Amino acid sequence: DVRQSLADIRKKAEEEMYRDKLLCRSAGRKVLFKAIERRLDEDPGRSPHITRVLELADRFAIYLGLDPRETKRLELLARYHDIGNVSVPSELLSRPGPLDEPERRIVRCHAELGYQIARNLNPLADIADEILHHHERYDGTGYPVGLSGEDIPFLSRVYSIIDAFDAMTGCRVFRKPLKLKDALEELEFQAGSQFDPSLAASFSEMIRFSEDLS
């Protein structure tokens, strides 16, 4: 149960607070943050995924000319975009086959749950909206709200490209990675529907100029 999972994490965090006599509000939030991070790290695939998307985020931030503050926010989004997964049953996240509709609805809740978690935790409060909308699509068919175009937060549009590219080229238990050339062709094909076309073009240029696609 999604709510029960989050409740378990809160209970463990509260127990640590009392044990260590952390009575102030800010300290309690730090303990909760650490408990959530430990829960996220139980996923063996998270660490390599985060390493890859952080590297891509830093490269893309430089390519786009983002200022230091926006670069830091993009790095936080890359690291904690799926923080809401702490409340999604692990068997759904790791299942190699397709999910049925009720299971998909549970998984999709992670964006809204991540928003609720992030808005109450520093420093993630600054990217709560970006966490909420990182699965929106440029054509308005994404979730959880169905925003379209530039109504989607800028960094959410940036990160959705990074995340999709890693999903296509990174090692996943349920499929073989695509070659860089094939992944870029898919990215370019989805520009204007799934992705911001201008940002997709910039990302494709960055990869084509810096990687061997043969």
C-alpha positions in Angstrom: 0.0 0.0 0.0 1.4 3.4 -1.1 0.3 5.4 1.9 1.5 2.7 4.3 5.0 2.6 2.8 5.4 6.4 3.4 3.9 6.0 6.9 6.5 3.3 7.7 9.3 5.7 6.7 7.9 8.5 8.8 7.6 6.1 11.8 11.2 5.0 11.5 12.4 8.6 11.2 10.4 9.6 14.3 11.9 6.7 16.2 15.4 7.9 15.3 14.5 11.4 16.3 13.5 10.3 19.8 16.4 8.0 20.1 18.9 10.7 19.3 16.9 13.4 21.1 16.5 15.5 18.0 13.6 17.6 19.1 13.8 20.6 16.8 11.8 20.7 13.6 14.7 21.2 11.3 16.6 18.2 12.8 13.5 16.0 12.4 13.3 16.9 8.7 17.0 16.0 8.3 16.4 12.6 9.8 13.3 12.0 7.6 15.4 13.0 4.6 18.1 10.5 5.5 15.5 7.7 6.0 14.1 8.4 2.6 17.5 8.3 1.0 18.2 5.0 2.6 14.9 3.6 1.3 15.7 4.9 -2.2 19.2 3.3 -2.1 17.6 -0.1 -1.5 17.0 -0.1 -5.3 20.2 -1.6 -6.7 19.7 0.1 -10.1 19.3 3.6 -8.6 23.0 4.4 -8.1 24.2 3.7 -11.6 21.2 5.5 -13.0 21.8 8.6 -10.9 25.5 8.6 -11.8 24.6 8.6 -15.5 21.9 11.2 -15.4 24.0 13.5 -13.2 26.8 13.4 -15.7 24.4 14.1 -18.5 22.8 16.9 -16.5 26.1 18.6 -15.9 27.1 18.4 -19.6 23.7 19.6 -20.8 23.7 22.5 -18.3 27.1 23.7 -19.7 25.8 23.2 -23.3 22.7 25.3 -22.6 24.7 27.9 -20.7 22.7 27.6 -17.4 23.8 29.7 -14.5 25.2 28.1 -11.4 21.8 28.2 -9.5 19.9 26.6 -12.3 22.7 24.0 -12.8 22.4 23.1 -9.1 18.6 22.8 -9.3 19.0 20.5 -12.4 21.5 18.4 -10.4 19.0 18.1 -7.5 16.3 17.1 -10.0 18.5 14.5 -11.5 19.3 13.0 -8.1 15.8 13.2 -6.5 13.3 13.2 -9.4 11.9 9.9 -8.4 11.9 10.5 -4.6 8.2 9.6 -4.7 9.2 6.0 -5.5 9.7 5.4 -1.7 6.0 4.9 -1.6 5.7 2.6 -4.6 5.9 -1.2 -4.1 9.4 -2.3 -5.2 8.0 -5.2 -7.1 6.2 -2.8 -9.4 9.3 -0.7 -10.1 11.4 -3.8 -10.9 8.9 -5.9 -12.8 10.3 -6.7 -16.3 6.9 -7.2 -18.0 4.0 -4.7 -18.6 1.9 -3.4 -15.8 -1.9 -3.5 -15.8 -3.9 -0.2 -15.5 -4.3 -0.2 -11.7 -0.6 -0.9 -11.3 0.3 1.9 -13.7 -1.8 4.3 -11.7 0.1 3.4 -8.5 3.4 3.9 -10.2 2.3 7.3 -11.7 1.5 8.5 -8.2 5.2 8.8 -7.6 5.3 12.3 -9.2 2.6 13.7 -6.9 4.0 11.9 -3.8 7.5 13.2 -4.7 6.1 16.7 -4.8 4.5 16.3 -1.4 7.7 15.0 0.1 10.0 17.6 -1.6 7.9 20.7 -0.7 8.4 19.9 3.0 12.2 19.2 2.8 15.1 21.5 2.3 16.8 21.8 -0.2 14.2 19.9 -2.3 11.4 22.4 -1.8 13.1 24.6 -4.5 12.5 21.8 -7.1 9.1 20.5 -5.9 7.3 21.7 -9.0 9.9 20.3 -11.3 9.6 16.9 -9.6 5.8 17.1 -9.9 6.0 17.7 -13.7 9.0 15.7 -14.9 6.7 13.2 -16.6 4.6 15.8 -18.5 4.8 15.6 -22.3 5.2 18.6 -24.6 2.0 17.7 -26.4 0.0 17.7 -23.2 -0.5 13.9 -22.9 1.8 13.3 -20.0 1.0 13.2 -16.3 0.0 14.0 -13.6 -1.6 17.3 -14.8 -1.3 17.2 -18.6 0.6 20.4 -19.0 1.9 21.2 -22.5 4.6 23.3 -24.2 6.2 26.0 -22.1 3.6 25.6 -19.3 5.8 22.7 -18.2 8.6 24.0 -16.0 11.8 24.5 -17.9 14.0 22.2 -15.9 11.3 19.5 -16.1 11.5 19.7 -19.9 15.3 19.6 -19.7 15.3 16.6 -17.4 12.7 14.6 -19.3 15.1 14.4 -22.2 18.0 13.4 -20.0 15.9 10.7 -18.3 14.5 9.3 -21.6 18.0 9.2 -23.2 19.4 7.3 -20.2 16.4 4.9 -20.2 17.2 4.1 -23.9 21.0 3.8 -23.5 21.6 2.7 -19.9 21.6 -0.9 -18.7 18.1 -2.0 -17.7 17.0 -5.4 -16.5 14.1 -5.5 -18.9 15.7 -4.6 -22.1 19.0 -4.2 -23.9 20.4 -0.6 -24.3 20.0 1.1 -27.6 23.0 2.3 -29.6 23.6 6.1 -29.2 22.6 6.7 -32.8 19.3 4.8 -32.5 18.5 6.6 -29.2 19.1 10.0 -30.8 16.9 9.1 -33.7 14.1 8.2 -31.3 14.7 11.4 -29.4 14.5 13.4 -32.5 11.3 11.5 -33.7 9.6 12.4 -30.4 10.6 16.1 -30.5 7.4 18.2 -30.4 5.3 15.3 -29.0 7.1 14.0 -25.9 9.9 16.5 -25.8 10.5 20.3 -26.2 11.7 20.4 -29.8 14.3 23.1 -29.2 15.8 21.4 -26.2 15.7 18.0 -27.9 17.7 19.5 -30.8 20.2 21.0 -28.5 20.7 17.7 -26.6 21.1 15.8 -29.9 23.7 18.3 -31.1 25.6 17.9 -27.8 25.7 14.1 -28.0 26.5 14.1 -31.8 29.4 16.5 -31.3 30.9 14.8 -28.3 30.3 11.0 -28.9 31.4 8.4 -31.4 28.1 7.2 -32.9 29.6 4.6 -35.2 
